Amino acid sequence: LVHRLEEEFDRELLDLAAARVRLRVEPATWEAFKLTAVDGLPAVEAAAKTGLKVATVFVAKGRVQKMLQDE
């Protein structure tokens, strides 16, 4: 039970951090992060879906991950 409560607490913290970070980045940056880090798409596919360059997708993913950690 304690483990499940800790997991739920961690999930709530992540959700709160994600909401805050999402407000601070461009929609395409968030979408590139979501497609790669959350949905597991390769950067090439995320780039095609967002209209960003592949390198920009990698930068966006890293930037959002860092912002989430900082939050």
C-alpha positions as CSV (number, residue, x, y, z in Angstrom):
1,L,0.0,0.0,0.0
2,V,2.8,2.4,0.9
3,H,4.5,1.7,-2.4
4,R,1.3,2.4,-4.4
5,L,0.8,5.6,-2.5
6,E,4.4,6.7,-3.3
7,E,3.9,5.9,-7.0
8,E,0.6,7.9,-7.1
9,F,2.3,10.8,-5.4
10,D,5.2,10.7,-7.9
11,R,2.7,10.6,-10.7
12,E,0.8,13.6,-9.4
13,L,4.1,15.5,-9.1
14,L,5.0,14.6,-12.7
15,D,1.6,15.7,-13.9
16,L,1.9,19.0,-12.1
17,A,5.4,19.6,-13.4
18,A,4.3,18.7,-16.9
19,A,1.4,21.2,-16.8
20,R,3.8,23.9,-15.7
21,V,6.4,23.1,-18.3
22,R,3.8,22.8,-21.1
23,L,2.8,26.4,-20.5
24,R,6.3,27.6,-20.9
25,V,7.2,25.9,-24.2
26,E,6.0,26.3,-27.7
27,P,3.2,23.8,-28.7
28,A,5.5,22.2,-31.3
29,T,8.2,21.7,-28.7
30,W,5.8,20.0,-26.3
31,E,4.4,17.8,-29.1
32,A,7.9,16.7,-30.2
33,F,8.6,15.8,-26.6
34,K,5.4,14.0,-26.1
35,L,5.7,12.0,-29.4
36,T,9.2,10.9,-28.6
37,A,9.4,10.6,-24.8
38,V,5.8,9.6,-24.0
39,D,4.5,7.9,-27.2
40,G,7.9,6.3,-28.1
41,L,8.0,7.5,-31.7
42,P,11.3,7.8,-33.4
43,A,12.6,11.3,-33.9
44,V,12.2,11.0,-37.7
45,E,8.4,10.3,-37.3
46,A,8.0,13.0,-34.7
47,A,9.7,15.5,-37.1
48,A,7.4,14.5,-39.9
49,K,4.3,15.0,-37.7
50,T,5.4,18.3,-36.2
51,G,7.1,19.8,-39.2
52,L,10.3,20.2,-37.2
53,K,13.8,19.1,-38.3
54,V,15.0,15.9,-36.7
55,A,17.7,17.7,-34.8
56,T,15.2,20.1,-33.5
57,V,13.1,17.2,-32.2
58,F,16.1,15.9,-30.2
59,V,16.8,19.3,-28.8
60,A,13.1,19.8,-27.8
61,K,13.0,16.4,-26.1
62,G,16.1,17.1,-24.1
63,R,15.0,20.6,-23.2
64,V,11.6,19.6,-21.9
65,Q,13.1,16.6,-20.0
66,K,15.5,19.0,-18.3
67,M,12.7,21.5,-17.5
68,L,10.6,18.6,-16.0
69,Q,13.5,17.5,-13.8
70,D,14.0,21.1,-12.6
71,E,10.3,21.5,-11.8
